[in-house]
């Protein structure tokens, strides 16, 4: 990664951190882009070079998971069954963030419940790549066999359910994101995907 890319990533991280803190303190609708820029120590024009909308600050952490899940699936052992490999890749991606960062994100997200319906783990391109990878593990053709596509869609839906369960959870602070996601993924995995 070049110095310029690292600097862009750092600015984006600073913006997100500032936004999460402000959203949690004041509420999503009460925070302006100018306030976020000022808290992050940048100009409004710099803010708009890095962020399309306030909504993206909350939704992008989930969306960015697609590339991570794909890379993690590619790195799983070839001998691992498709359902287990995909579940482990999703779970590993879900545990990649520090607990304090996750809690900041959740506190910020709770001030924008209208965005919960837009939580999606993956872009269509990454979904297609996952289907290809799963088909390879299942030794079948995704064009003629619907099992790889069905498995990917079910696993991603389960993981999204786990994310939403965790985001909405206000009673049990002990239910971590990995616990919620793993529980949902376990319900989908099984022998039916093997053989």
Helices and strands as residue ranges (DSSP letters): H 3-26, G 28-30, H 33-40, H 44-50, H 54-63, H 65-75, H 82-94, H 99-109, G 113-118, H 124-137, H 147-168, H 177-188, G 191-193
